[in-house]
Amino acid sequence: MVAFPFLEHRGSCGGFSDHGCRSGTLCPDTALGPVYRRCCIVGIIRSGVVFTMQMDLTRRCSQPPSEQFDDEPKSLGSPLARAVRLAELREPHIAPLTAFVDALRAEMGADYRIPYFDPWDGGVAAEVLYLLEAPGAKAVVSGFISRNNPDESAKNFFQLNQQSGISRKRTITWNIVPWYIGSGSRIRPANPDDIGVGLRSLNSLLDLLPRLGAVVLIGQKAQRGSIYIAKSRPNVRLFKSPHPSPLFINNSPRNREKILMVLREVAAYLDTSGTEVQPMSPNHAR
């Protein structure tokens, strides 16, 4: 069962819950599942504020949670969308990466705020790893490293990926420094010590990605990991891209095209490398 730090969910499932919960009983993660009639999230608590929301999903009973919300920029600004994404963290394709984050959190301690991988991405079946610098404040709030985060860099990244034609199910997104480095809502640049500590966990992550064919290092700080990755994974193709921040994108009309050109090179590489047909081992398929 997924542990939600800010979510208590009581389901009025009409007997159609996967777990067979009865109307009005505590149903922590089920009514967000694929088979239900009607459910009510009665306690999403953030900073002492309780939001009461009713979802009438009678006409969408057969849809999994990922089909109830549009894949669009900034969608994780919605508390309900975040709750649904949290409920998917134990899905088979993402569960090993969720366990990786949980272990990293336990190792680093409570002072290190480390968001999860986005279950709407490819999980352990990913062929492409997008590696950025460090999570921003919006990622800490949403709880995910995601192109759907409610900030302009994520929006740019979402749109550029759409233009490139790379399916998000072939990718995952992570940071060379996996935790938030800043105070309050203001992030600071990653320094060599941050990157050195962050790189220690990278090899364990790469071990979880049997289909990985390419790593895209996004931004100068992430690109400092290129030598390490080249040595540890010589068969993985490395690409380097500018960061899709508004500061870069809006500085010149040509800058957006620079990033898009890299992503199109990645797409062409995937089409010719045959990475997507590599079988997953039983251990990674669970």
Summary of the structure (lengths in Angstrom):
residues: 286
radius of gyration: 19.4
end to end distance: 16.2
largest distance: 57.7
contacts: 877
relative contact order: 0.11
helix: 40%
strand: 18%
